[in-house]
Amino acid sequence: MLHLNDEPKLTGGPPAAGTDDQNTPIWKVLVFDSFCRDIVSTVLRVNDLRDNGITVHMLLEAQRTSIPDVPAVYFIQPKPENIKRLAEDLARDLYELYYVNFSSSLPRTLLEEFAVQTAATGTSHQIAQVYDQYLNFLCPEESMFSLHFPNTFESIHSPAMTDTAISSLIDRIVSALFSVLLTLKSVPTICAPRGNAAEMVATRLDAKLREHIMNSRQNLFAEGVEDIVAQSRRPVLVLLDRDIDLGSMLMHSWTYQALIHDLYNIKLNQIAITQTDNAGRKAKKTYDLSVSDSFWANNAALPFPEVAISIDEASNAFRREADEITRMGGVGSLDEVGGLDMGASTKQLQRAITSLPELTARKASIDMHMNIATSLLDSIKDRQLDVLFQMEEQMGRQTKATIIEAINDPEKKDLQDKLRLFVLFMLANEGLRQSDIDECEAALRAAGCDMAPLEYIHKLRSLNKMSSSIASPSVGTGGSGSGPGGAMGGSNDLLGKFSSISNRLAGFTDSSSLGSIFSGVRNLLPSRKQLPITRIVESAMAGKPAGASGIRSSVAAAGSASGGVSRMFEDFVHFDPKQARRGNLAGSNATAGPRSQAATESGSAQEAIVFVIGGGNYIEYQNLMEFAQRSTPRKHIVYGSTDIVSASDFLDQLTRLHQSTSSK
C-alpha cells in the first residue's frame, strides 16, 4: 500500500509504481483516520514510514494545508463521513494524485456516493487507485491479532444494547475476521459453542465465506500455486465467548510480556511508565515494544527472573564489546569513536566503527529493558505479586483461611489484587459453601474493595449457570512444587534477592553481575498448565471432546468443574464453508458433535485460529503458544480477540455492567 499497491522491484525488472527510475521511493503523504492510524502504528514507526517514502502522515480529521505536486496515500475506514472528507480534499485540490485504500470492503452504496461527489466537482481524474485492503485488524505479534473493539464484553452483556446494536457489532466482528482469513489465505472449518455471540459470528462468517467462494468473480482466497498449497492445510477456527473462562482475565502472571501488560497495559505495542529520577522528580516515559527488538522477541514469553538475568548478560556482553572498541580507538567512550579518522584507522578498527550503529541500537534496547525491569521490581515488591502468583499457581491447595489471611494482609496494598485472588479462588472451587463466600466477601468489604465486579460475576454465573474453572499445576510437571526446589521453597527470599536490582540496573558502570542476585530465583517458574481455552483448542484440533484424551488437569481433583469443558465442546456447532449446504436456511450446514465430516477425514488439524469474543490477554496467548511449541509435530496457532484487555480494564467493565444492571 505504501508503495502504491505495487510489488517491490525485481532484479532487472521495471521500476515499481512507488519508485522512480532508480527504484528510490517516491515521496508521498499518508492520510489516515484514527482507527487506521492505530493499525499502522502497531507495526510501523516513523523511521519505517520514512524508509517507505512517507514524509508526512496526518489524520483525516485534522486541518491540513495543500501540498501540491505530491501524491497522497489514503488509508481509511469505509464510512460516510470519511467519504465526505475525502471528496472535500479532492475539491480543495490538496494533493496531486489520490491513492485511496479502504481498511475493509467498500459497500456499493458508498462507492456510488463517492462517484457522485467527485463527478460533481470534476476531480475524479485525480483518483489514481481505489483498493479494498482488508486490513481492519491490529497485529501486535506475529501469531496474535486484535480487532481493536474496546469494551466488547460490556457491550454484549449491557441491557442498554438493542438487538440492532448487537447485530451491528456481530457484523463488524465478522467483517474483521473475514479480513484476517483473507490475509492468511485460509478458508477454515469453524466451530463455536451454542447459544451466544460466538454462534452468531460463526453462522454469519460461514455465510459470508460461502457467498464469496461461490459467487465472487474473483476468489481472493486462491490467487496462486502457493495459496493452493496453503488451502490443503486447512486450519480450524475456534470461536469462543469470554464467558467460557473469566478467570484467565484476572490471573496474575510471572512472564515478562504478560506482567508488563498487567501493570502498564500495553497499547499499540507501547507502554507508559512513571519513573522517579535521583532528584525525586517524576516523569512519564514511553517505550516501544517492537517485534523488531530481538531482545523483546526472545524474552517476552520467559519468566521475569530469567529475563532479568538475560538483561544482565546482554549488558555484560555489550560492555565487553564497547570496551574493546574504545581500547582499539584510544578513546574514552563510544561517543568519541564516531569522530575517528576512518582513513587513518586500521582495518580492525574500521570494522569496529562500522558496527557502531548496531551497538548503539543494542544499548538503547538494553537501557529500555533495564528501566522496565526496575519499574517492574518496584511494583512486585509493593504489591507482593510474587506471593499472589504462587498462590494462584497452587489454587487447588488454598483454603478459606489462606484467602482471608491474604485479604487482611496490610502488605498487599492493591485492592484489585485481593479481589482478583478471591474471584479465582471462587471459580476454582465450585462447591464452595455460601457461608465461606460470605465470610470472604466480608473481609473484602472491610479491606475497602469495590464489590461491584464480584456482584456482577455472581449475577452472570446465576443467569448462565456458568462453569468457569482455573487450571492448577499438573502433577509431576516440575518447577512449582512446595519442596525446597519449588516455588514455595524459593519464595521467602525472592524479594530479598530482588531488593538491590534497581541500583544494579541503573547503567553500565557497576561491574558486578546480576547473576549472583538471581541465583536460586530460577525455581520460581510458571508450571506447565493448560488454561480452559487451551484445552478446548486441543480438543478442537484433535476432533474429540476435551475429556476423551485424558488431558484433564489436576484441578479436577481439587474440586473444579473442568469436566464442563468436555461437556461444552460436545455441544459445539461446526461449519465447513466449502461443503455443499444442506437445506435452504442460513447456517443449516451446521453440525453438532466433535467435528464436521470433512475435517475428521483429514485427521487432526495442525493449524488453528482461536478467537475470543469479549476480550483476550497475553496469558492466554502465551499458554496457547506453549502448547503449540511442545506438540509433536509442532502445531501452528494464531490467537485473536476483540481487544487485548488488562485485568484492571476488565474489572472496570464488570463494574459498569453491575451498575447498569442494578439500575434496571
Beta strands, then each sheet from edge to edge (+ up, - down):
strand 1: 28-32
strand 2: 54-59
strand 3: 72-76
strand 4: 98-102
strand 5: 127-132
strand 6: 138-141
strand 7: 144-146
strand 8: 189-192
strand 9: 236-241
strand 10: 270-276
strand 11: 282-288
strand 12: 573-575
strand 13: 591-592
strand 14: 607-613
strand 15: 636-641
sheet 1: 2+ 1+ 3+ 4+ 5+
sheet 2: 6+ 7- 15- 14- 9- 8- 12+ 13-
sheet 3: 10+ 11-
end
